[in-house]
């Protein structure tokens, strides 16, 4: 009886491990779809921020309200590297406030 219980327990644990692995893989693949994914914060209710050029300055937009910027920074787009300027043309999506602050700090220095 003990041996049968151990076999069943190992089988159940094995199935749980497979299910957990599949869950992680599906979430990883859906997050890596080339930026086409919707902006959803996994653990918090944070909004998705988008940095774009607005009148020659870096502006912060909320993804769902792309018409008016939430804030216009004092960072001039003309002073940025070419790569950063190109990213601002299409919009830089940032999925957390921490990432937003780090990116603004990098662009401003």
HUNOR-V372355 format. One record per pair of residues at least 4 apart in sequence whose C-alpha atoms are under 6 Angstrom apart, sorted by the first residue. I is the first residue (numbers start at 0). GAP is how many residues later the second one is. D is the distance in Angstrom with one decimal. If there is no record, write none. Layout:
# HUNOR-V372355
[[I,GAP,D] [I,GAP,D]]
This chain:
# HUNOR-V372355
[[38,9,5.4] [40,5,5.9] [47,15,5.6] [47,46,5.9] [47,47,4.9] [48,12,5.7] [48,13,4.9] [48,14,5.8] [48,44,5.8] [48,45,5.1] [49,10,5.8] [49,11,5.0] [49,13,6.0] [49,41,5.8] [49,42,5.2] [49,43,4.5] [50,8,5.6] [50,9,4.8] [50,40,5.4] [50,41,5.0] [51,6,5.7] [51,7,5.4] [51,36,4.6] [51,39,4.9] [52,4,5.6] [52,5,5.0] [52,35,5.8] [53,5,5.7] [55,20,5.9] [55,21,5.4] [56,18,5.5] [56,19,4.5] [56,20,5.2] [57,15,5.6] [57,17,5.6] [58,12,5.7] [58,13,4.2] [58,14,5.7] [59,9,5.6] [59,10,5.5] [59,11,5.2] [60,5,5.9] [60,8,4.5] [60,9,5.2] [74,33,5.9] [86,4,5.9] [86,5,6.0] [87,4,5.9] [93,6,5.9] [103,4,6.0]]
